[in-house]
Amino acid sequence: MSLPLPMQGSNRGYNPIQIFTQFMASVWCGDNRYSHLDVIRFDPVIQKMFGWKKMPEHKAFQRYFQKFDIPTTYSVFGGLYSWLFSNLKFDNFTLDIDSSVLTRYGEQKGAKKGYNKYKPGRKSQHPIIAFVSDVEMVANFWLRSGDAHTANNFRAFLEETLSFFKEKKIGLLRLDSGFYDQKIFDYLEEDDVHIDYIVAVPMYVNVQRKIVTQKTWLKLDNGIEITEFEFQAQDWLKPRRMVAVRQQIKQRPKAIGKQLSLFEYNMEINGYRYTCYITTLKLSDPDVWRLYRGRANCENRIKELKI
């Protein structure tokens, strides 16, 4: 395999392969700042292990990584992703796409004020990340400005991610409520795309009203009940299938979900926490719910990336 790595402009420049290898070795040794790269530079054991005659200082890494503009990054890492997934001996991946917030304390490019749950008003960046659940690996990563909406550039991001899989397919796409958007649903349901999905549904007023009209709930376990219904928002051209789950707070005080704020004075309704999902799957309601619950693992991958 070969990658179109940017070449050095000087004969004195270090080999790009050494720069990448030394950088990864430094990360494995615990470095998390450019200045830390100078520590491993003077480690004779590592130098002998890799057979390097000399090792660059931290500024050499900064200068080299500045060569990675958007087209270069796509060609290099796109090729790497494609090679990786072409060597996996299975198909029909489960793809999870999520976003997160990276709080910034300097003047990093793209650091802007946006939604920041833990540091309101602080500048941040808002990356969007794709994970292959089956092998717990990152499939794509875009670093967006802090004021970007969760679903911003979703279509372009997904199309780029799909290009890495080449002839392999996405069997299921799982998204959180930030991607609850008619344009996303319409795109995924197009004939030439057709990706089955499960998307968490925000508890909008019209969704809450639809949920409380449901009279038939299937008991799954003590304090857990599930139902399904068709729902069509005002600007949708067709109804779509939704699956709702409610968990009794007394029996399951740590249950995830939200109480229905529209009915906060109704003790019977507000004795539960509710979650809701929109899906194109033809599976049973419990199977849809259990499949979506597997998405929680991508939160662990995000924590690892941040660390």
C-alpha positions in Angstrom: 0.0 0.0 0.0 1.3 3.5 -0.8 -0.1 6.9 0.3 0.4 10.3 -1.4 2.2 11.8 1.6 3.4 15.4 1.2 7.1 15.5 0.5 9.6 17.7 2.2 10.8 20.7 0.2 14.4 20.5 1.5 17.0 17.7 1.2 17.5 18.1 4.9 13.9 17.3 5.7 13.0 14.2 7.5 11.4 11.2 5.8 7.6 11.5 6.2 7.4 7.9 7.3 9.8 8.6 10.1 7.8 11.7 11.1 4.5 9.7 11.3 6.2 6.7 13.1 7.9 8.9 15.6 4.8 10.9 16.2 2.7 7.7 16.9 5.5 6.3 19.1 5.4 9.5 21.1 1.6 9.3 21.6 2.0 5.7 22.8 4.5 6.9 25.3 2.0 9.5 26.7 2.8 12.7 24.9 -0.1 15.0 24.3 1.6 18.3 23.4 4.1 19.1 20.6 6.7 20.2 23.2 6.6 16.7 24.7 8.0 15.3 21.4 11.4 16.6 22.4 11.5 14.2 25.3 11.3 11.0 23.1 13.8 12.6 20.8 16.6 11.9 23.2 15.6 8.4 24.0 18.4 6.2 22.6 16.4 3.0 23.1 13.6 4.1 20.8 16.1 5.5 18.3 17.9 2.1 18.1 14.6 0.2 17.9 13.5 2.0 14.7 17.0 2.4 13.3 16.9 6.2 13.0 20.2 8.1 12.7 18.7 11.2 14.2 15.3 12.4 15.4 13.5 15.7 14.6 12.5 18.3 17.2 8.9 19.2 17.8 8.8 22.2 15.4 9.6 19.8 12.5 6.3 18.0 13.2 4.4 21.3 13.3 5.9 22.4 10.0 5.2 19.1 8.3 1.6 18.8 9.5 0.8 22.3 8.2 1.2 20.7 4.7 -2.1 18.9 5.2 -4.8 21.0 3.6 -8.3 19.5 3.1 -7.5 17.8 -0.3 -4.3 16.3 1.0 -5.9 15.1 4.2 -8.7 13.4 2.2 -6.4 11.7 -0.2 -4.1 10.4 2.5 -6.5 9.4 5.2 -9.2 8.4 2.7 -6.8 6.0 1.2 -5.9 4.6 4.6 -9.5 4.1 5.6 -10.3 2.4 2.2 -7.3 0.0 2.6 -8.3 -0.8 6.2 -12.0 -1.6 5.5 -11.2 -3.5 2.3 -9.2 -5.9 4.4 -12.1 -6.6 6.8 -13.6 -9.9 5.9 -17.3 -9.0 6.5 -19.9 -6.7 5.1 -23.1 -4.8 6.1 -21.5 -2.7 8.8 -23.4 -0.9 11.6 -22.4 2.7 11.4 -22.8 5.2 14.3 -22.5 8.9 13.7 -22.2 11.3 16.6 -20.9 14.8 17.4 -19.2 16.1 20.5 -17.8 19.4 21.9 -14.1 20.1 22.4 -13.6 23.1 24.7 -10.7 25.3 23.6 -8.7 27.7 25.7 -6.6 29.3 23.0 -7.1 30.7 19.5 -7.3 27.4 17.6 -8.7 27.6 14.1 -12.5 27.1 14.1 -12.8 27.7 17.9 -16.0 29.7 18.2 -18.7 30.2 20.8 -21.5 27.7 20.4 -23.4 25.1 22.5 -21.2 24.0 25.3 -23.0 22.1 28.1 -20.1 22.1 30.6 -18.4 25.4 29.7 -21.2 27.9 28.6 -19.7 30.8 26.7 -16.4 29.2 26.2 -15.0 28.8 22.7 -15.1 25.2 21.3 -15.0 23.0 18.3 -17.8 20.7 17.3 -16.5 17.5 15.5 -18.6 15.0 13.8 -17.4 11.4 14.0 -18.4 8.1 12.4 -17.8 4.7 14.1 -18.0 1.2 12.8 -19.7 -0.5 15.7 -18.8 -4.1 14.7 -15.1 -3.5 15.1 -15.2 -0.4 17.4 -13.1 1.7 15.0 -13.3 5.3 13.7 -14.5 5.5 10.1 -14.3 9.2 9.6 -13.7 12.5 11.5 -14.4 16.1 10.6 -13.4 18.9 13.0 -16.0 21.7 12.6 -16.3 25.1 14.2 -17.9 25.4 17.6 -21.0 27.2 16.3 -21.9 24.4 13.8 -25.2 22.7 14.2 -25.1 19.0 15.0 -26.4 17.9 11.6 -24.4 20.5 9.6 -22.8 19.0 6.5 -24.2 15.6 7.4 -24.8 14.5 3.8 -21.3 15.4 2.6 -19.8 13.7 5.6 -21.8 10.5 5.1 -21.0 10.4 1.4 -17.3 10.7 2.1 -17.6 8.0 4.7 -19.4 5.7 2.3 -16.7 6.2 -0.3 -14.2 4.6 2.1 -16.2 1.4 2.2 -16.2 1.2 -1.7 -18.3 -1.9 -2.6 -19.2 -2.8 1.0 -22.5 -1.7 2.5 -23.9 -0.1 5.6 -26.6 -2.4 7.0 -27.8 0.0 9.7 -27.1 3.7 10.5 -27.7 4.9 14.1 -28.0 8.6 15.0 -28.9 10.6 18.1 -31.6 13.2 18.3 -29.4 15.9 17.0 -29.8 14.4 13.5 -33.6 14.2 13.7 -34.1 16.1 10.4 -36.5 15.5 7.5 -33.8 16.2 4.9 -31.7 13.4 6.5 -34.6 11.0 6.4 -35.4 11.8 2.8 -31.8 11.4 1.7 -31.4 8.0 3.5 -34.6 6.7 1.9 -33.6 7.7 -1.7 -33.5 4.7 -4.0 -29.8 5.0 -4.9 -28.9 5.4 -1.2 -31.4 3.3 0.8 -29.8 2.9 4.2 -31.9 1.6 7.0 -31.7 3.8 10.1 -32.7 4.3 13.7 -32.7 7.9 14.9 -33.6 9.1 18.4 -36.5 11.5 18.5 -36.5 14.8 20.5 -39.5 15.2 22.7 -41.2 17.9 20.7 -44.8 18.9 21.6 -46.3 17.0 18.7 -44.4 13.9 19.6 -45.4 14.0 23.2 -49.1 14.4 22.2 -48.8 11.4 19.9 -47.2 9.2 22.6 -49.9 9.9 25.2 -52.6 8.8 22.8 -51.2 5.3 22.6 -53.3 2.9 24.6 -51.5 -0.4 23.9 -48.1 -0.9 25.5 -46.2 -4.2 25.5 -44.6 -5.1 28.8 -40.9 -6.1 28.3 -39.8 -6.3 31.9 -40.7 -4.9 35.3 -41.3 -1.2 34.7 -40.5 -1.3 30.9 -43.1 -1.0 28.3 -43.0 -0.4 24.5 -45.3 0.6 21.7 -45.2 1.7 18.1 -47.1 4.1 15.9 -47.0 6.0 12.6 -46.1 9.7 12.8 -46.2 12.4 10.2 -44.9 15.9 11.0 -46.6 18.9 9.3 -43.9 19.3 6.6 -43.4 15.6 5.9 -44.7 14.1 2.7 -45.4 10.7 4.3 -45.8 9.1 7.8 -42.9 7.2 9.3 -42.7 4.4 11.9 -41.8 5.4 15.5 -41.1 3.2 18.5 -41.6 4.6 22.0 -40.3 3.1 25.3 -41.4 4.2 28.7 -39.8 3.1 32.0 -41.4 3.6 35.4 -39.3 5.9 37.6 -40.3 4.2 40.9 -39.0 0.8 39.7 -36.2 2.1 37.5 -34.9 5.4 39.0 -31.8 5.4 36.8 -33.7 4.8 33.6 -32.7 7.0 30.7 -35.2 9.2 28.9 -37.3 12.3 29.6 -40.5 13.0 31.4 -43.2 14.6 29.2 -43.0 18.3 30.1 -46.3 19.0 28.4 -48.1 16.8 30.9 -46.0 17.6 34.0 -49.1 17.7 36.3 -50.4 14.4 35.2 -48.9 12.0 37.7 -49.8 8.9 35.8 -48.1 10.0 32.6 -45.2 11.8 34.4 -44.4 8.7 36.5 -42.4 7.4 33.5 -39.3 8.4 31.5 -39.8 8.2 27.7 -37.5 7.6 24.8 -38.6 7.5 21.1 -37.0 6.3 17.9 -37.8 6.7 14.2 -36.8 3.8 12.0 -37.1 2.1 8.6 -36.4 -1.3 10.0 -39.1 -4.0 9.7 -38.0 -5.7 12.9 -40.1 -6.0 16.1 -40.3 -3.1 18.5 -38.1 -4.7 21.1 -35.4 -5.6 18.5 -35.4 -1.9 17.3 -34.9 -0.7 20.9 -32.2 -3.2 21.7 -30.3 -2.4 18.5 -30.3 1.3 19.2 -29.1 0.7 22.8 -25.9 -0.8 21.3 -25.1 2.7 20.0 -24.1 3.8 23.6 -20.7 2.3 23.1 -19.7 5.1 20.7 -19.7 7.4 23.7 -16.8 5.4 25.1 -14.9 5.8 21.8 -15.4 9.6 21.9 -14.0 9.7 25.5 -11.0 7.7 24.3 -10.4 10.2 21.4 -10.6 13.1 23.8 -8.1 11.6 26.2 
